[in-house]
């Protein structure tokens, strides 16, 4: 270990698994949580000498990393939508991607858990299926959907989207 990094190994051993669990409890996928935790710990190591509160600092940095991963996934999904819609005329493909990215931006106003259940609902999953998929109780899935719909109803262009999601969650 280099000078200035005294205590980092001990901190890493004590907190790495807890950091992953923290991100998973926030609703992120375990693989993304592990990747973000690793990135955050690497950043912490580089800044170890200047960080006064490493537990708080590493959690903040890990959340930023996992959010970056989520944005990357949204962009990848937009590209996949474009690929699946190959029958769309080439001059209309950019509009499809733009629509997906626009919607992703709107959905960012939701909490991560609300966003997950809303997107799954938009893909046609019922609240029971959503609950099974992400490992929560069906009542919790319905609650997240309800809260997400309330937030989305405040956006005038999304009122119809919220209504569709509400009808699907009744299944």
Secondary structure, 3 states (H helix, E strand, C coil): CCCCCCCHHHHHHHHHHHHHHHHHHCCCCHHHHHHHHHHHHHHHHHHHHHCCCHHHHHHHHHHHHHHHHHHHHHHHHHHHHHHHCCCCCHHHHHHHHHHHHHHHHHHCCCCHHHHHHHHHHHCCCCHHHHHHHHCCCHHHHHHHHHHHHHHHHCCHHHHHHHHHHHHHHCC
